[in-house]
Amino acid sequence: MPDKDPPGWRSDSLSRFMDDAANNVRATWANVPGLMEPLRQIDEAYWHVMDNMTNPDPHFPSYFIPVAHSAFLGAVRLAASGQLSEAYKVMRGCIEASVYAFHFARDCNAAELWAKREDSPQDGKNARNAMKWGTVTGTLESEDPALGKIVGRLYGQTLAHGAHPNVDAMVSATTDTEDEEKVTHSHHYFVLPGRGEMAKTAFALSLRTTARVGVCSLCLFERVYRTRFALLGTSDVLDRLKRSL
């Protein structure tokens, strides 16, 4: 990091927002280590797998591991800064990338259709038909109903808390003030524990849900690369994390 702020830093709303977000992340790391520690361990588990993913079999699903990891990291950063609704949008992306990888590991034809989706309008239609969410999750549910149930529950939670626009997600970050002349809507871009008990609960939930999504994502990749995860000790790490979350 540079020793000095760049010219004009905090002189406009965008740089002030980015600076406030970064400061919130640092405060979260310092103030709630119990919530951040599982996230740190999950990040280490992703890196350990990726650093040892030489000649994976099957090969294609392994491309989705860094995609899911990047989404997980984005969700951590957003949740830790207080952008809770936005964090759930990225958690959804982490789940989807991981479920796609599992589906492609079991259905090579679907992987081929998906890879060609931009080749023509018909190829795009074929890919959309092959990759309907119910079809993709059905592959998981038929093989591992318990994990499929966890995926369904977490995916539903992301939608309920902001991955889809909905009343609860908007209201949780909005304050209305009213006088004789007008009603004013104030949107809180950062929902932080200091705003009260409801905000504190929502903030903690977002970090815990991010951790659960990260573990769920890794469990999906574990189902594809069972032997590698076991040899790396990552399966043991996931078992320990699952018990703690």
Contacts in CASP RR format, 6 or more apart in sequence:
PFRMAT RR
TARGET T0000
AUTHOR 0000-0000-0000
METHOD contacts of the structure
MODEL  1
MPDKDPPGWRSDSLSRFMDDAANNVRATWANVPGLMEPLRQIDEAYWHVM
DNMTNPDPHFPSYFIPVAHSAFLGAVRLAASGQLSEAYKVMRGCIEASVY
AFHFARDCNAAELWAKREDSPQDGKNARNAMKWGTVTGTLESEDPALGKI
VGRLYGQTLAHGAHPNVDAMVSATTDTEDEEKVTHSHHYFVLPGRGEMAK
TAFALSLRTTARVGVCSLCLFERVYRTRFALLGTSDVLDRLKRSL
8 15 0 8 1.000
9 15 0 8 1.000
9 19 0 8 1.000
10 16 0 8 1.000
10 19 0 8 1.000
17 189 0 8 1.000
20 190 0 8 1.000
21 81 0 8 1.000
21 82 0 8 1.000
21 83 0 8 1.000
21 190 0 8 1.000
22 81 0 8 1.000
24 80 0 8 1.000
24 81 0 8 1.000
24 82 0 8 1.000
24 190 0 8 1.000
24 192 0 8 1.000
25 77 0 8 1.000
25 80 0 8 1.000
25 81 0 8 1.000
28 35 0 8 1.000
28 36 0 8 1.000
28 80 0 8 1.000
28 81 0 8 1.000
28 82 0 8 1.000
28 207 0 8 1.000
29 36 0 8 1.000
29 80 0 8 1.000
31 193 0 8 1.000
32 193 0 8 1.000
32 204 0 8 1.000
32 207 0 8 1.000
35 204 0 8 1.000
35 207 0 8 1.000
35 208 0 8 1.000
35 211 0 8 1.000
36 80 0 8 1.000
36 207 0 8 1.000
38 211 0 8 1.000
38 241 0 8 1.000
38 244 0 8 1.000
38 245 0 8 1.000
39 76 0 8 1.000
39 207 0 8 1.000
39 210 0 8 1.000
39 211 0 8 1.000
41 237 0 8 1.000
41 241 0 8 1.000
42 72 0 8 1.000
42 211 0 8 1.000
42 214 0 8 1.000
42 215 0 8 1.000
42 218 0 8 1.000
42 241 0 8 1.000
43 69 0 8 1.000
43 72 0 8 1.000
43 73 0 8 1.000
43 76 0 8 1.000
45 218 0 8 1.000
45 234 0 8 1.000
45 237 0 8 1.000
45 238 0 8 1.000
45 241 0 8 1.000
46 65 0 8 1.000
46 68 0 8 1.000
46 69 0 8 1.000
46 72 0 8 1.000
46 218 0 8 1.000
47 69 0 8 1.000
48 232 0 8 1.000
48 234 0 8 1.000
49 65 0 8 1.000
49 218 0 8 1.000
49 221 0 8 1.000
49 225 0 8 1.000
49 228 0 8 1.000
49 229 0 8 1.000
49 232 0 8 1.000
49 234 0 8 1.000
50 65 0 8 1.000
50 66 0 8 1.000
50 69 0 8 1.000
52 228 0 8 1.000
52 232 0 8 1.000
53 62 0 8 1.000
53 65 0 8 1.000
53 225 0 8 1.000
53 228 0 8 1.000
56 62 0 8 1.000
56 225 0 8 1.000
56 228 0 8 1.000
58 104 0 8 1.000
58 105 0 8 1.000
58 108 0 8 1.000
58 224 0 8 1.000
60 104 0 8 1.000
60 105 0 8 1.000
60 111 0 8 1.000
61 101 0 8 1.000
61 102 0 8 1.000
61 104 0 8 1.000
61 105 0 8 1.000
61 221 0 8 1.000
61 224 0 8 1.000
62 101 0 8 1.000
62 225 0 8 1.000
63 101 0 8 1.000
64 97 0 8 1.000
64 98 0 8 1.000
64 100 0 8 1.000
64 101 0 8 1.000
64 104 0 8 1.000
64 221 0 8 1.000
65 101 0 8 1.000
65 221 0 8 1.000
67 97 0 8 1.000
68 93 0 8 1.000
68 94 0 8 1.000
68 97 0 8 1.000
68 98 0 8 1.000
68 101 0 8 1.000
68 214 0 8 1.000
68 217 0 8 1.000
68 221 0 8 1.000
69 217 0 8 1.000
71 90 0 8 1.000
71 91 0 8 1.000
71 93 0 8 1.000
71 94 0 8 1.000
71 97 0 8 1.000
72 91 0 8 1.000
72 94 0 8 1.000
72 210 0 8 1.000
72 213 0 8 1.000
72 214 0 8 1.000
72 217 0 8 1.000
74 87 0 8 1.000
74 90 0 8 1.000
75 87 0 8 1.000
75 88 0 8 1.000
75 90 0 8 1.000
75 91 0 8 1.000
75 94 0 8 1.000
75 210 0 8 1.000
75 213 0 8 1.000
76 207 0 8 1.000
76 210 0 8 1.000
78 84 0 8 1.000
78 86 0 8 1.000
78 87 0 8 1.000
78 90 0 8 1.000
79 87 0 8 1.000
79 203 0 8 1.000
79 206 0 8 1.000
79 207 0 8 1.000
79 210 0 8 1.000
80 207 0 8 1.000
81 190 0 8 1.000
82 190 0 8 1.000
82 191 0 8 1.000
82 192 0 8 1.000
82 203 0 8 1.000
82 206 0 8 1.000
83 189 0 8 1.000
83 190 0 8 1.000
83 191 0 8 1.000
84 161 0 8 1.000
84 172 0 8 1.000
84 173 0 8 1.000
84 191 0 8 1.000
84 202 0 8 1.000
84 203 0 8 1.000
84 206 0 8 1.000
85 161 0 8 1.000
85 162 0 8 1.000
85 169 0 8 1.000
85 170 0 8 1.000
85 172 0 8 1.000
85 173 0 8 1.000
87 206 0 8 1.000
87 210 0 8 1.000
88 157 0 8 1.000
88 158 0 8 1.000
88 159 0 8 1.000
88 161 0 8 1.000
88 162 0 8 1.000
88 163 0 8 1.000
88 169 0 8 1.000
88 206 0 8 1.000
88 209 0 8 1.000
89 158 0 8 1.000
89 162 0 8 1.000
89 163 0 8 1.000
91 154 0 8 1.000
91 158 0 8 1.000
91 163 0 8 1.000
91 209 0 8 1.000
91 210 0 8 1.000
91 213 0 8 1.000
92 155 0 8 1.000
92 158 0 8 1.000
92 159 0 8 1.000
92 163 0 8 1.000
94 213 0 8 1.000
94 214 0 8 1.000
94 217 0 8 1.000
95 151 0 8 1.000
95 154 0 8 1.000
95 155 0 8 1.000
95 158 0 8 1.000
95 213 0 8 1.000
95 216 0 8 1.000
95 217 0 8 1.000
97 217 0 8 1.000
98 216 0 8 1.000
98 217 0 8 1.000
98 220 0 8 1.000
98 221 0 8 1.000
99 136 0 8 1.000
99 137 0 8 1.000
99 140 0 8 1.000
99 151 0 8 1.000
99 220 0 8 1.000
100 114 0 8 1.000
100 131 0 8 1.000
100 136 0 8 1.000
101 220 0 8 1.000
101 221 0 8 1.000
101 224 0 8 1.000
102 139 0 8 1.000
102 140 0 8 1.000
102 220 0 8 1.000
102 221 0 8 1.000
102 223 0 8 1.000
102 224 0 8 1.000
103 110 0 8 1.000
103 131 0 8 1.000
103 135 0 8 1.000
103 136 0 8 1.000
103 139 0 8 1.000
103 140 0 8 1.000
104 110 0 8 1.000
104 111 0 8 1.000
104 114 0 8 1.000
105 223 0 8 1.000
105 224 0 8 1.000
106 139 0 8 1.000
106 143 0 8 1.000
107 139 0 8 1.000
109 130 0 8 1.000
110 130 0 8 1.000
110 131 0 8 1.000
113 123 0 8 1.000
113 126 0 8 1.000
113 127 0 8 1.000
113 130 0 8 1.000
113 131 0 8 1.000
114 127 0 8 1.000
114 130 0 8 1.000
114 131 0 8 1.000
116 123 0 8 1.000
116 124 0 8 1.000
116 126 0 8 1.000
116 127 0 8 1.000
117 123 0 8 1.000
117 124 0 8 1.000
117 126 0 8 1.000
117 127 0 8 1.000
117 128 0 8 1.000
118 124 0 8 1.000
137 148 0 8 1.000
137 151 0 8 1.000
137 152 0 8 1.000
140 147 0 8 1.000
140 148 0 8 1.000
140 151 0 8 1.000
140 220 0 8 1.000
141 148 0 8 1.000
141 149 0 8 1.000
143 223 0 8 1.000
144 223 0 8 1.000
147 216 0 8 1.000
147 219 0 8 1.000
147 220 0 8 1.000
147 223 0 8 1.000
150 216 0 8 1.000
150 219 0 8 1.000
151 216 0 8 1.000
151 220 0 8 1.000
154 209 0 8 1.000
154 212 0 8 1.000
154 213 0 8 1.000
154 216 0 8 1.000
157 209 0 8 1.000
158 209 0 8 1.000
158 213 0 8 1.000
159 166 0 8 1.000
160 166 0 8 1.000
160 168 0 8 1.000
160 169 0 8 1.000
161 168 0 8 1.000
161 169 0 8 1.000
161 205 0 8 1.000
161 206 0 8 1.000
161 209 0 8 1.000
162 169 0 8 1.000
172 191 0 8 1.000
172 198 0 8 1.000
172 202 0 8 1.000
173 187 0 8 1.000
173 188 0 8 1.000
173 189 0 8 1.000
173 191 0 8 1.000
174 185 0 8 1.000
174 186 0 8 1.000
174 187 0 8 1.000
174 188 0 8 1.000
175 185 0 8 1.000
175 186 0 8 1.000
175 188 0 8 1.000
176 183 0 8 1.000
176 184 0 8 1.000
176 185 0 8 1.000
176 186 0 8 1.000
177 183 0 8 1.000
177 184 0 8 1.000
177 186 0 8 1.000
178 184 0 8 1.000
188 195 0 8 1.000
191 199 0 8 1.000
191 202 0 8 1.000
191 203 0 8 1.000
192 199 0 8 1.000
192 203 0 8 1.000
193 199 0 8 1.000
193 200 0 8 1.000
193 203 0 8 1.000
193 204 0 8 1.000
194 200 0 8 1.000
208 245 0 8 1.000
211 241 0 8 1.000
211 245 0 8 1.000
212 245 0 8 1.000
215 238 0 8 1.000
215 241 0 8 1.000
215 242 0 8 1.000
215 245 0 8 1.000
218 234 0 8 1.000
218 238 0 8 1.000
219 238 0 8 1.000
219 242 0 8 1.000
221 229 0 8 1.000
222 229 0 8 1.000
222 234 0 8 1.000
222 235 0 8 1.000
222 238 0 8 1.000
226 235 0 8 1.000
229 235 0 8 1.000
229 238 0 8 1.000
END
